[in-house]
Amino acid sequence: MLKGVSFTPLVLAAVLRLSSGVSASVVNVELNIQNAELAPDGLSRSTVTANGIIPGPLISGNIGDQFLINVEDNLTDSTMNRATSLHWHGIFQAHTAEMDGPAFVTQCPIVPQNNFLYNFTVPDQSGTYWYHSHLAAQYCDGLRGPLVLYDPNDPLQDLYDIDDESTIITLMDWYHTVSNTLFPNPTNATPTPDSTLINGLGRWSGNATSDLAVVRAQPGKRHRFRLISTSCFPSFLFSIDGHNMTIIEADGVETDSVTVDSLNIFAAQRYSIIVTMDQSIDNYWIRAIPSSPAGSTTADGINSAILRYDGAADTEPTTNATNNATVLNESDLHPLINPGAPGLPFVGGADVVKTMQISRPAFQFEINGVPFNPPSVPVLLQILSGTTSATDLLPPWLCILAPTESDHRNQHSWRRQCMLRPPLYIIYADRQSQYLTYQHPFHLHGHNFDVIRVAGNASYNFANPVRRDTVSIGAGTDNVTFRFVTNNPGPWFLHCHIDWHLEGGLAVVFAEDAEDVSTSDPAKADWSNLCPLYNQLNPDTGLAYEFISIESSHNVAPSIAVSHMTRPAMTISAYERIKTQAWLKNGKRLGMSIWN
């Protein structure tokens, strides 16, 4: 039986934490994005790294801190992308949408021998996060690392003794072939990883003797392990032989405590787990069994790391996995602070309801019949150039209608909420059903959300549903439903975090309260320079460009259009190649269902 304990006295402490003064600091970070020849599982290959290591260095600070992260692109290996961009996964970026990082959604990529300063503040977030490249499948080549925001007034701090860099555990799938070779491929099949890395080390079937990560344990102490999946594809079944784990955080949200023996963690998800070192002084296997077709073996230390008690011998464990293990049921996770979904407590009780149906005809993923392809002009740049409504971007017959509240009176009216459609495509009638069996983990930028219906559960929970920023939608014909409030103007990506599936079209962009973006988040000079530099100097295209401004009647910086020098000059329209995009009004409570 699942063991759960609710620490209700801590709720008051949590509320006080939010109103108490915390001294903010400026956190300066230098990230040198460079290629390095590394052998994390014993096989050497060229990689994309931050500061020459995989995973990248820990970035940490406190709730309320300002982060100044200077990213310098020094990539030279032409077999992989040499431009780059970085996303700070789970950070809301309120009023700093231009710092969110996804290429061609909120910025143009950084080109080699140039840098960009990511400047953002985290006024009300703490917990476990991570950062990664958000250009093509570049993070699958290594560019991913942990990001932790500590809370000096953590309402759960009495539950653990140790919480520092030594208790961060990263899980990573690893590929012996560079991402540009693996994908796209003739059928856009999802590449299979060659190994699992835990804290940057692992083994594979061709080398069962390479080093494994060792996680130190102090006998008798309660360790808060911050578990981060930086996966490009598989989920992991995570466990520690001989020890159970108490979950207290999911994706940056403190939860009521739930104790289990193991948990499934999907790509981009994070958990804080408390593990008490109450066993005999020895070595214990840490297991992270991937869901990919590569297999579930942990023989010879594959898919494994070592938990080593202080005083234990420097040897590999001989322990066994727990029999009849209790596995986390996601629906048992409840927020510690301010539980409850927005909107009315019944199905359809949100202001706007959208359904997203996933399919995969002709080797390309689609949402509601539409594949996503990155636009040539970043969505944020279009908005700042004066494109503030969906009907500015496309003819009205391509809009779908949805109810919203009027801007100036408390009554419902009908306004156009549009999902942009691509030109018509000829597609194959047969659907590749095997690709709909993946448990796609969907991540929403700029928000977290309340999952009122979790995968594998037919019932709804409006009172205290799990709150997070990445959720698996289940397999087959399963679905999830979540709600969030549109209170953060900007273009926010919603996409599958199996990176190969994102590359295959499984994404949508929400342009939230677009008319307010230019005032709440005005363009800055260094950000505005990214697109001209990229269009002129991107080494991965081999093309030379000329620049043409898109004229705008709005008092904002014009966007930049490009054309190949060998072709007649032409202006790229503001909606050129935008494939899927939904427009939302500020302050609305949105209910969303995602179906396989």
N, C-alpha and C positions, 0 to 999 in steps of 0.2 A: 504494500500500500504506500502511496506517495505521502511523504512526511512534510507537512507545511506548518510554519509558525508565523503568525502575524505579530509584529512588534508595534502595536498601536500607540504606546506612549511616545514612540519616536516621531510620530506625525507632528506633534507640537514643536519638537525640536527642529524638524525640517522646515516648518513654516517660519520659525524664528530665524533660521539660517538665511532664508531668502531676504529678510529685511535687515539683517545685521550688517554692519559695515565691514567690508573686507578690503584691505589695502591693495590696490591694483599696482602691478608692475609692468614694465615694458620688457618683453622677451625678444631678444635679438638672436636670430638663427641664420647661419650661412649654409646653404645646400649647394654643393658642387655636383651637378648632374654630369656624370662621366661614364665612359665605358671602362670595364675592368674584366680581365680574364680570371674567372673564379671557378671553383669546383666544389660547390656546396654539398653535393652528394657523391663526390669522388670523380665525376666526369667534368673535365674543364671545358668551358665555353665562354664566349664573349657575352657580357651582360650589360644592362643599363642600371646604374646605381646612383644613390645619393651618398656622396662622400666616400665612394669606393667600397661600400659594404652592402650586404644583403642579409636581413632587411636593413633599411636605412636607419640612421640614428634616431633615438628617442627624442621627440619634441615634447616638452612638458611645461606646464605653468599652472596658475591657479585661476579659479573662477574670477572673472572681472579683468583679467590681464589683457594687454594689447600685445599682439604678435607682429613682429616685423621680420618676415622670412624672405631673405634675399636668395633667389633661385638663379644660379648662373649655369647656362647651357654650354657644356664643353664636350658634347657628344661628337664622335668622329667616325664611328663604324657605319658604313653605308649599307650594311645588310639589315640594319634596323632603322627605325625612325630616328632622325637626328634633331628634329624639333621636339618640343615637349610642353606640357602644361601639368600643373599639380592641383589636385582637389583635396580638400580638408574634410574628410568624410564624416558627416554628422553635424558639422558646424552650420548653424542656421544662416550666417552671413546677413543678418538684418542690416539694411542700408549699405551693404557692401557686396552686392550681387556680383560685381566685377571681380571679386576675389575668390569666387566659388571654384573656378578652374576648368570645367569641362570645355574642351576645345570646340569652337564654333557654336557653342550655346552662350557662354558668357565671356569668351575671349578668343582671340587668335593665339596660336601657339607661340612660344618663345623660340627663336632661332639660335643656332650655335654662335658662340662668341658674343652673346648678348645676355642680359639679365633682366629680371623683373622682380620688384619688391611686392610681395603679398603682405598687405597691411590690413589687419582686421582685429576686432575686439570680441571677447566672449563674455558679455555682461551677465548672463544668467545660465550658463551651462557648465557643468562639471561631468566627469565620468571618463569613459574609455572610448577613444576614437582612433582614427588612423589616417594616413595620407597616401596618395598614390597618383601615378600619372593618369591623366584622363584624355589621352590622345591615342586613338586606335586601340590596339591591344598591347601598348607599350609596357604597362605594369606587369604583364606576364613575363617580360624579359628581366624583371627584377626591381623596378622602381616602385617600392612600397615600404612603408615603415609605420611605427606606432606613434600615436599622439594621445597624451593623457592630460586631463585637466583636473587637478586636485582641488578639494574643498577643505579649507582649514576648519570649517564648521560642519564637516560631514556628519549627518544624523546617524550614520551607521558605524562610526569609528570605534565604538565600544565593542563591536563584534569581531575585530581582528587586531593583531599585534604588528604585523609587518605588511607594508604596502610601499614598495619602491621599485626601482628599475629591475631588481633581481626577481620580482614576482610578475613580470610581464611575459606572457607566452604568446608568440605569434605562430600561426599555422599557415602554411603556404604550399600550393601545388607547384611543381617544378618541371620544366620542359627542357630537353636536351637540344631542341631545334628552335631557332629564333621565330618569333611570332609572325613576322611577315611571310615566312615560308609555310608555316602551318595554316594560316588563314589570310585570305580566302582560299578555298580549295574547290575542286570540281563540283562537289555536292554540298559545300559549306558544312561538312560534318564537324562536330565539336571535337577538337583535338584532345587526345588522352594524355594526361601528365605522366611523366616518367618516374616521379618520386614525390614524396611528401617531405617538406622541410619544417622542422620545429625549431624556432629561434635561429633559422638560417642554416641548419645542418640536417642531413638525412642520409639514407641509403637507398639503393635501388637494386634490382635483381642481378645486375651485372657487377655490383661491388657491395658486398655485405660487410666490409671491414672499415669503411670510412667513419670518421668521428661522428658522434651523436651529441646533441645538446645535453648539458647537465644542468638541472634546476636544483639549487641548494635548498635544504630544508633544515630549520632549527627545531630540534626536538621539543615537543610540548607547546610550541607556538602556533598561533592561528595566522595563516598566510592568506592575504587577499591576492589571488592570482587574477590578473586582467588578461582574459583570453580573447585574442583577436584573430578572426579569420581574414587573411589577406588573399583568399583564394580567387583564382580566375575561373574556376569551374566547380570542383566537387564540394559537397558538404563533408563534414568530418564528424564521426562518432567519437567523442572525446571522453577519456576516463583515466583514472590513476589507480593502479592496482592497490587493493587494500585500504583505500580511502574513499569516503563519500565526499560530496561537495555541496555547499549551501550557496545558492544563487542569490545575490543581493542587488544586481544591476543588469539591465539589458539595454544595449545601445545608448548608454548615457543616461538612462532613467533608473532611479533607485526603485527597487521592488520589495514587496513583502518577501520574507525569506522562504525559500523552498529548497528542501534537501533531497538530492538524488544521487545515484551512482554514476550516471553518465548523461551526456546531452548531445544532441545533434546541433551543430553550429553551421549555418549556411554562409556562403560567400558574403563578406562584408559585415557580418554580424559580430557583436561583441558581448561578452558576459564577464561580470566580476563574480568569482566564486571563492568562498572561504573554505580552506582545507586545513584541518587541524592535524598537526604532526604527532599523532598519538600511538603510532606503531613502533615496533622495535627498530633500533638503529640499523639501517640496511639500505639497499638500493631497490627501487620500485619502478616498474615500467610505466611510463606515460604513453598512452596509445591515442592515435588520431587516425582512425580508419576511414579512408576516403570512399565516397559513393561512386567514384568513377569506375569504368570497366577495368582499370588496371589491377583490381583485386583487393581483397580485404586482409591479406596476410600481415601478421606482425612478426613472422619468423625472422630470425637473424637481425632483429632490430629495425626492420623496415617499418615505416609509418610510426616510428617510436622516438621517444627521448627518455632520459633517466631522471627520476627524482632521487636525489642522494642526500640522506640525512648527514648532518655534521658528525664526523666520527666514523662513518661507514667506509669500508674498503673501496678502493678505486677499481671496481670490477663492474661488469654488467649484471643486471638483475636476473634472478631466476624465478620471479613471482608470476602468478597466474591472474588472468582477468577474473573479475567478479562474476559468479554464476547468477542467473536470474536477476540481472541488474535492473534497478529502477531507472527508467529513462525519462528525462524531462518531457512533460506535456506542456506545450506552450500556453495553453489556456489556463494553466495554474499560476501564471505570472500576473501579478497585479501591481500597479504603480503605488508606491508608498505615499507620494505627494499628489494631492488634487486628483484622485481617481475619478473616472467617469468620462464617457464619450460626449463630445459636443452634440447639440441638436436634441431632438425629442426622442424619448426612449422606445422607439418602435421602428420597424423596417420602413424606410422611406422618410424618416424623420429629419432629414437634412434639408438645407435650402436648395442644393443642387445635387442631383444624383447622376452619375455617369457609370456606364458599364463598358468594360474593356474586354473584348474577346480576342484571344490569341489563336493564331493559326500559322501554318507554315507551308504554303503552296510554293512550288517551284524553287525549293531550296532557300527560301528567304522568309524570315519571321515577319508577321504582320500583326498589328493591333487594329481591330475593327476593319480589316481588309487593307490596311495601309502600312507599308514598311517605312521605317525611319532611315533617312540618309542625312548626314550632316549638311547644313546649309553652307554656301560659300561665304556669306556675310553673317557673323555671329548674331544670334537672336537679340542679345542685349544691345548690340550696336544698331540694329534696325530700330529698336524701341527708342533709343536715344536720338536717332535720326528723325524721329517724328512719327513712326508707325505705332499708333497708340490704340488702335482697335482692329479687330479681326477683319472687318469689312474694308479697311484700308489695304489689306493684303490680298484679298481674293474676292471674286464675285459673290453676291449674296446667296445664289443658289447652291453654293458649296458649303453653306453654313447649316448647322443643326441648331434647333431652338432648345433653350432650357430656361426655367424660371429663375429669376434673381430678385432681390429686393431693389426697389427704386433707390437712387442715390440720395434723394432729398425727402422722402416720406416713407413712413412705416407701413407699406403695403406692397403686395407682390405685383409685378408687372412682367411682361415678356420682353426679353432683350436677346440679341443674338450672341450666343456663346458658341464659338466656332472651333471646329477641328479641321485644320487645313488638309486638303486632299491633294495627292499627286496627280499628274497626268494618268490617263488610263493605261494599264499594262495588260498584255496578253499573258495569262498564267495557265499553268497546268491544272486540270480539274482534280487530279488525285492529290490527296493530302498525305504528307509524310507523318503518319500517326505516331511513329516511334519517337519523334522529336517533341510530341506533346506530353510525353511521360516524364520529362524532366520536372523537378520541383523548382521552378524558377524563383529565385530570390529577388524581389523588387525593392528598389531603393528610391526614396523621394528626397531630392535636394531641397534645402531651405525650410524643412519642416520635420517633425516626427508626427505620428498618427496613432489613433486608437483603433486596434484591430477588433472590431465588434464581432466578427466571425472568423475564426482561425481555420486553417486548412485541416481537413479531416474531422470537423465538428459541425454538425448541422444546426446547432443552437446559436443564438445571439447573446452577447453580453454587453449591455449598455452601462452597467453600474461601475465596473472596474476592469475593463478589458486591458490586455497587455498594450503598452505604449512603447513604440520603437520607431526606427527609421528604415529598417530593412526587414521584409517578411517573405517567407516562402508561400507561394500560392498553391502548393500541393501538386499532386500528379494527376494524370488522366483528365477527367472532367471536373476535378475539384475546383474550388475557388475560395477566395478570401474577400472580406469586405472591411474597409477601414474608413475612418472619418478624420478630417482635420479642418482647421479654420484658416481661411485665406487672409492672413494678417501680415504677410511679408511680401511687399511688391517686388517683382522680378521674374525673370524667366527661369523656371526650375525644372530640371530633368527628372523624369520618372522612367526608370529603365531596369531591365533584368541585369543583375550583377554577375551573372556568368558572362565574362567579358566577351567571349566568342559570340554569344547571343546578341549582346549589344551591337557588336560589329555586324551581325546578321540582320539588324533592323528592329530589334525588340525594345523599342523606346518611344516616348512621347515627351514633348516639351509643353509645360503649362506656362503661359504668359499671364502672370498674376498681377492684376491692377496696373496694367501697362501704362496708363495715362499718368500715374503718380511716380513712375520710376525716375524720370528725369529730374524731379525735384527732390525725391528722397535719396537718390543715389546718382548725383551728377558725375559725368565722366571726368577722369583725371588724366593729366597729360601723358604720364608714362603708360597708362592703359591704352589711351588713344593711339599711341605709337606702335602698339603690337601688330595691328593688321597691316599697316604700310610696310613694316619691317618683314613680316612673314611673307607678304605677297611679292616682295622684292628679293628676299634672300633665302627663302626656304630651299634647302639643299636637296630635299627629297623629291622635288618635282623636276628639277633641271630646266625650269622654264624662266624666262625673263618676263617681267610684267610692266605695264604702264598703269598709271593711276587716274581714275576718273571719279570725281565726287558725285554722290547722289544728292541732288538738290533737295532742300527741305524748306518748308515755309515756317517751321518751328525754330525758335531761338535756342537751338542745341547744335552741338558739333555734328557736321555731316558725316555719314559713313563713307567708306571707301569701296569703290567697285574696281574690278581688275579685268584686263583682257590680255590674251597672249599677244606678244609683240608681233608675231607673224600673221596675225589675223586683223581684220578691220577693228578699230576701236569701238567698243560698245559698253553701255552701262548695264551692269547687272541689276535687275529690279530688286526691290526690297524683299520680295518673297521668293526669289529664285532658289529652287531646289529645297525649300522647306517642305518636308514631307508630312509631318504629323505634329500638330500643335493645338493646344486647347487654351482658351482665354477665360480667365476667372476674374470676378469682381472682389474687391477688398471686403473683408469682414464676413464672408459667406461661410457657412458650415457645409462642407462638401462630403458627400457620401460616395464611395467608389467601390465597385466590385470588379475583380479581375478574374477571368475565367480561362482555363485551358480549353 
